[in-house]
Amino acid sequence: MTLRAHGLCIERGGRTVLQGVDVEVQRGDVLAVLGPNGAGKSTLLAGLAGLLSPSDGRVEHEGRIAMALQTSALARRSALANVEAALAWWGVPSDDRRRRALDALGQLGVAELAERSAQTLSGGEARRVHLARVLALDPDNLLLDEPFAGLDTGTRGELLYDTYELLAAPTRTTVVVLHDRVEAWALADRVAVMLDGRIAAEGPPKEIFGAPPTPEVAAFVGFAGRVEEPGGMRMLRPQDVELDGNGPLRGRVSRLVPVEDGVRVELSVDHGRVVALAPVPGPELGTEVSLRLTGGVLFPR
């Protein structure tokens, strides 16, 4: 079973949003689609679902497709009734809907909310019911548009972990638009980075996030440092820069930003700028420190 797009082009509002996109997802695979706002991620998902007609190219798939939009949009009825309504629309016999709805709510950890009105649910609870509604359908092809959007950090983390096993089903293809790399690392077998309506990179998360193919993709996935070298430009993540009193390079601290695990330290170095992480309180602003580069990706001129 395969879901694929060939040369997919889609126009919206007189503008070409997708430009010749090729993508293929095999049964059992989870593909995460990432990219900045306006890159075409949601348009790609709608095109795969058949909700938008292509101006060129085509979509091929086996079996049925179900898509969960970014907003929950639950009806003014109980959580259980919301899931049962989706099953009724899907054509599931009435005597099987309640069982499947309760099972899906249980898988998402909200079975106890089955009789609660959707209007009384918290954001995280509503999101779980929303996902239960589409997972209950047991589609051959599952499309999710930013399933964790709008949730606080703790709620998003809990839902992310609970969703992991549910998405990795060997009997279907799954495409999920995500907002950040942590979510993709946790859920996806492969990652596709979209930039300006095109697939700029595709591959396993370790490959895309560790050795991106272009400077544009590197910048998007967190390679914030740039140093000019004789062979080209080296781009570096914070974990590729080590503050070390015996390091061979010198840098001047140009900015300090508190982060969850310490301090983000921005440094001006010869022929570039790098970013490192340091324990609180970090070096003083404007001081010179020694450092060493432990990784990064070199892009030849």
ChimeraX attribute file (.defattr): number of C-alpha atoms within 10 A of each C-alpha:
attribute: neighborCount
match mode: 1-to-1
recipient: residues
	/A:1	14
	/A:2	17
	/A:3	23
	/A:4	17
	/A:5	20
	/A:6	15
	/A:7	16
	/A:8	23
	/A:9	24
	/A:10	25
	/A:11	16
	/A:12	13
	/A:13	6
	/A:14	7
	/A:15	8
	/A:16	14
	/A:17	20
	/A:18	27
	/A:19	19
	/A:20	18
	/A:21	20
	/A:22	16
	/A:23	18
	/A:24	16
	/A:25	20
	/A:26	17
	/A:27	18
	/A:28	18
	/A:29	21
	/A:30	25
	/A:31	28
	/A:32	28
	/A:33	27
	/A:34	25
	/A:35	24
	/A:36	14
	/A:37	12
	/A:38	13
	/A:39	19
	/A:40	24
	/A:41	29
	/A:42	19
	/A:43	21
	/A:44	26
	/A:45	22
	/A:46	18
	/A:47	20
	/A:48	26
	/A:49	19
	/A:50	12
	/A:51	12
	/A:52	15
	/A:53	18
	/A:54	18
	/A:55	14
	/A:56	14
	/A:57	16
	/A:58	18
	/A:59	19
	/A:60	11
	/A:61	18
	/A:62	14
	/A:63	11
	/A:64	14
	/A:65	20
	/A:66	18
	/A:67	22
	/A:68	20
	/A:69	18
	/A:70	17
	/A:71	15
	/A:72	16
	/A:73	11
	/A:74	19
	/A:75	14
	/A:76	12
	/A:77	14
	/A:78	19
	/A:79	32
	/A:80	25
	/A:81	22
	/A:82	21
	/A:83	29
	/A:84	24
	/A:85	17
	/A:86	18
	/A:87	23
	/A:88	14
	/A:89	9
	/A:90	14
	/A:91	11
	/A:92	15
	/A:93	10
	/A:94	11
	/A:95	8
	/A:96	12
	/A:97	22
	/A:98	16
	/A:99	12
	/A:100	21
	/A:101	29
	/A:102	22
	/A:103	17
	/A:104	26
	/A:105	25
	/A:106	16
	/A:107	18
	/A:108	21
	/A:109	16
	/A:110	19
	/A:111	17
	/A:112	11
	/A:113	20
	/A:114	19
	/A:115	12
	/A:116	14
	/A:117	17
	/A:118	22
	/A:119	13
	/A:120	13
	/A:121	16
	/A:122	11
	/A:123	14
	/A:124	19
	/A:125	19
	/A:126	21
	/A:127	25
	/A:128	25
	/A:129	29
	/A:130	24
	/A:131	22
	/A:132	28
	/A:133	27
	/A:134	22
	/A:135	24
	/A:136	22
	/A:137	25
	/A:138	18
	/A:139	19
	/A:140	20
	/A:141	26
	/A:142	23
	/A:143	24
	/A:144	21
	/A:145	22
	/A:146	21
	/A:147	25
	/A:148	23
	/A:149	15
	/A:150	14
	/A:151	15
	/A:152	11
	/A:153	9
	/A:154	10
	/A:155	14
	/A:156	18
	/A:157	15
	/A:158	11
	/A:159	19
	/A:160	18
	/A:161	13
	/A:162	15
	/A:163	18
	/A:164	14
	/A:165	11
	/A:166	13
	/A:167	20
	/A:168	18
	/A:169	16
	/A:170	12
	/A:171	15
	/A:172	25
	/A:173	27
	/A:174	28
	/A:175	26
	/A:176	26
	/A:177	25
	/A:178	23
	/A:179	19
	/A:180	15
	/A:181	16
	/A:182	11
	/A:183	18
	/A:184	24
	/A:185	16
	/A:186	13
	/A:187	24
	/A:188	21
	/A:189	17
	/A:190	21
	/A:191	28
	/A:192	24
	/A:193	22
	/A:194	25
	/A:195	21
	/A:196	17
	/A:197	21
	/A:198	22
	/A:199	22
	/A:200	17
	/A:201	17
	/A:202	19
	/A:203	15
	/A:204	17
	/A:205	22
	/A:206	13
	/A:207	14
	/A:208	19
	/A:209	20
	/A:210	17
	/A:211	16
	/A:212	25
	/A:213	16
	/A:214	13
	/A:215	17
	/A:216	13
	/A:217	20
	/A:218	22
	/A:219	16
	/A:220	17
	/A:221	20
	/A:222	15
	/A:223	26
	/A:224	17
	/A:225	24
	/A:226	22
	/A:227	18
	/A:228	16
	/A:229	15
	/A:230	8
	/A:231	10
	/A:232	12
	/A:233	20
	/A:234	20
	/A:235	25
	/A:236	26
	/A:237	25
	/A:238	21
	/A:239	14
	/A:240	19
	/A:241	19
	/A:242	18
	/A:243	20
	/A:244	14
	/A:245	12
	/A:246	10
	/A:247	13
	/A:248	10
	/A:249	15
	/A:250	18
	/A:251	21
	/A:252	20
	/A:253	22
	/A:254	16
	/A:255	15
	/A:256	21
	/A:257	11
	/A:258	15
	/A:259	13
	/A:260	6
	/A:261	10
	/A:262	14
	/A:263	19
	/A:264	20
	/A:265	25
	/A:266	22
	/A:267	25
	/A:268	19
	/A:269	17
	/A:270	13
	/A:271	10
	/A:272	16
	/A:273	20
	/A:274	23
	/A:275	25
	/A:276	22
	/A:277	23
	/A:278	19
	/A:279	13
	/A:280	12
	/A:281	10
	/A:282	17
	/A:283	17
	/A:284	14
	/A:285	14
	/A:286	14
	/A:287	11
	/A:288	16
	/A:289	18
	/A:290	15
	/A:291	20
	/A:292	17
	/A:293	19
	/A:294	11
	/A:295	16
	/A:296	22
	/A:297	20
	/A:298	19
	/A:299	16
	/A:300	10
	/A:301	9
